[in-house]
């Protein structure tokens, strides 16, 4: 354990824990089992970390957050599964993130994500980089959340669902199917258009955005079966990198994608 770590005397720390330089552990924190905290991590008072956890640099865990607890799975048999967390993440008050369910599975959090109060990431999920998971959002087991996704307050994602890169789910939305990259989702299993604000903030060019608009017209408005729509998109717009990402996502979906029942004006 690094000599520069600052640990409050009321914290309960497992002898198996390993801390990097400048780690700060607040009052009444409980760190149980093999927990490895990278340099500059801050664990605020009253939070709980249950190993095995590997955490990178400069993560902040706020009061009452619980990371690495056993998965909520009826067939979990106390396997020594893991939670792996990258760098620069923020876990606000009462966030819960559970570890994997079997020896070969784990929960993985990337870099620079922001998890707001009371959100939940279940067992065996993979969350990418630079995501915002807002208050009360629920991610069920075995989900994959791409980079720069925004899940608004009280969203719910069904198990085994994928949320594509730069997708946005509006508040209180629910999805039981895959959400394609760069789209906006609203209500229950309903895509309403492209996440144009997010695309512009990400620095996409006019050519990229216009190509995505054209591709999604083919996918959602021409009445084609999904397979035929993918073929046409790939033939007409497949030379554009962001369209290639969409095509790759569509080709590998196992749950199918949500329809567009209510069109958002800005997506026209």
Secondary structure, 3 states (H helix, E strand, C coil): CCCCCEECCCCEECCCCEECCCCEECCCCEEECCEEECCCCEECCCCEEECCEEECCCCEECCCCEEEECCCCCCCCCCCCEEEECCCCEECCCCEEECCCCCCCEEEECCCCEECCCCEECCCCEECCCCEECCCCEECCCCEECCCCEECCCCEECCCCEECCCCEECCCCEECCEECCCEEECCECEEEEECHHHHHHCCCCHHHHHHHHHHHHHHHHCCCCHHHHHHHHHHHHCCCHHHHHHHHHHHCCCCCECECCCCCHHHC
